Amino acid sequence: MRRQGGVLIQEVVAIPRSARRHKTTVLASEDITGHRHRIEDHRTVRIFSRRVGPGAELFLEVTAEKARVVHPEHETIVLPKGRYRVWRQREFEGSGARVVDD
């Protein structure tokens, strides 16, 4: 597992067949700062998502030997070739959960 601010990246055995490919390289965007957790070189990965209830699950496949996840306020993460699930950190409050902006 790897973490970059409010984003957690966990290796998985497979990406669900129901997941659909995206052309973006943004893993998460922060509303307050506008900063993005993103893949540095789009040629190194394929990004997928699937709808689950009111939300979505995000997956990525590193197709090159490695891919770099960059963010202006956090250390770069280097992911080796493989498949991953991307999680957004959430905070629970009395009224429910919200995604954390870091």
N, C-alpha and C positions, 0 to 999 in steps of 0.2 A: 504494500500500500504506500501511496505517496500523497502528500498534502501540500497544497499551495494556497495559503490563506483560507478562505471558506470553501475551497474545492478539494475533494478527496477523489483520488484515482485508484481504482482497485482492479487488479488483473482478474479476468474471467476466462472460463474454458471456451465459451462460444458467445457470439452475439445472436440474440433471438432472431429467428427467420422473419418475424413480423416487423422488425425494425426497418425503417426506410432511410435511404442515404440522403445526406445533406451536403450542400456545396460549401457551407461556411467552415471556418477553422476556429471559430469562437466557441469555447467550452462554457464560459460564463461571462456575463457582463454586469458591472456594478452600477446601480442606478445613481448613487450619490456622486461618485467620482468620475463615472464614465469609463473607468479602466476595464480592460478585458483580460481574462485568462484565455490565451489562444495558442494555437500551434504556430510556431515560427515559419515553417515551410510547408505549404499546403500539399506539396508533392510527396510528403512522407507519411500521410495518414488518409484514412477514410472515416468520416463521421456519420453516425447513424442515430436515429431516435425512434421511439415508439410511444404512442399515447397509452397512458394507464390511468383510468379514471379521469379526474380533472387535471392531472399533470402529465409529465412526460419523463421517460428515462432516456439518458444520453449514453452512447457507447462510442468508442473509437478503436480503430484497428491501425496499428503502426505497421505499415507495409515496407518501409525502409529498414535499415539496420537499427536506426534510432530516430526519435522525434523529440523536439524540444518544446516544452510548454513554457511560455514567457508571460510575464506580468511586470509592469513598471515598478511595483513596490515589493516584489517577492523574488526570492532566488529562483533561477531557472531550474526546471525539472527535466531530466533526460529519461525518456521512456525507451526501453529496448523493444524490438519487434515483438508484437503480440496483440492481444485483445484486452480491452479495458472497459469498465463501467465508470462513468463520471457522476459523482454525487455532489450536490450543493449542501453545505452545512445549514441547518435550520435551528432556530431558537423557538422554544415553546413558551408562550405567555398565556395568561388567563383566557384570552379570546381565541387561542389557537396557535398554529405554527407560522413562522415567517422565515424567508430565506435571509441569511446573514450577508450583509455587505461588509467587505473587509477593506 
